[in-house]
Amino acid sequence: MGDEADMRSQAIELRDVHRRFASGGAAVAALDGVTLALPRGTFTAVMGPSGSGKSTLLHCAAGLDRPTSGSVRLGETELTALSERRLTLLRRERVGFVFQAFNLLPSLTAAQNTALPLRLARRRVPRARVLEALREVGLADRAGHRPSQLSGGQQQRVALARALITRPEVLFADEPTGALDSRTGHQILTLLRTLVDTGSTTIVMVTHDPTAASYADRVVFLVDGRVHGELSGGSAREIAGRMAGWETKAPSKTTRLSEATPC
Ligand SMILES: Nc1ncnc2c1ncn2[C@@H]1O[C@H](COP(=O)(O)OP(=O)(O)OP(=O)(O)O)[C@@H](O)[C@H]1O
């Protein structure tokens, strides 16, 4: 009973996830046995040195990529068992994404960009819902503006409104403040924090920045494709302290293809 209740309260659950890539004559173990549960309504940051597997973890958890082996569950759904078509639908309807590059369509207004996921899903696009999503990110008065008429922070807010319009179970963010100055980055992070605190949103964010990670409830550290501990409620200084030892470590996960399990 306890176990079942635990399972239901997890937004995302990864069990022994491996992801290998063939790269030239070598195999890269981008993820090397990751087991991780992310409870609903929480904000998790994923940190680690460059090449430690952060983006791969995010992509596998979000159904953008398939693990070589292991299990990934979004709520009750096992992602690894889904066909491409079902996975595409799941990405459209149950998860949201924001990236470092805002990826807005330049010819569309903020409102049209925000409405895009509903249009792609051939769902109705109630104007009130689009405005509500823009209001949530503080941009109700910019609905008619095109991306070139908006600042970087405002463009990322539109990207956030677009990610939220389908009311996703999990919002995945890959370096969402990487292209922003620190003040604008702070506004976006405060917004993410508010989404978790005032709603039922679950956020998973990959970042290099200890200050950004300090907005999360929990920081999970990845090194060489494996989880190397975590920190809850850590300050930017504490998080940076944990990272300091790893940043200088040389990656050690490339093996000859012949030594590795097939990709
Ligand atoms: N499509 C791919 N083909 C081959 N190797 C890949 C591919 N994607 C990722 N890798 C390798 O897997 C490892 C993990 O990459 P990943 O991008 O997940 O790391 P990261 O921690 O997000 O890095 P960074 O912080 O630099 O963005 C790296 O060694 C990378 O070169």
The ligand as an ORCA input file, in Angstrom:
! r2SCAN-3c Opt
* xyz 0 1
  N      23.617     12.252    -29.942
  C      24.773     11.954    -29.350
  N      25.699     11.211    -29.990
  C      26.870     10.894    -29.405
  N      27.201     11.275    -28.146
  C      26.324     12.024    -27.467
  C      25.071     12.403    -28.030
  N      24.392     13.158    -27.111
  C      25.204     13.243    -26.041
  N      26.343     12.554    -26.259
  C      27.449     12.397    -25.312
  O      26.920     11.980    -24.080
  C      27.595     12.625    -22.998
  C      26.572     13.365    -22.162
  O      26.086     14.460    -22.929
  P      25.032     15.503    -22.347
  O      24.769     16.494    -23.431
  O      23.892     14.772    -21.772
  O      25.886     16.157    -21.182
  P      25.589     17.500    -20.358
  O      25.910     17.185    -18.940
  O      24.231     17.990    -20.674
  O      26.712     18.442    -20.976
  P      26.765     20.057    -21.061
  O      26.719     20.540    -19.652
  O      28.092     20.317    -21.700
  O      25.598     20.510    -21.882
  C      28.652     13.499    -23.621
  O      29.879     12.793    -23.616
  C      28.157     13.712    -25.025
  O      29.231     13.924    -25.921
*
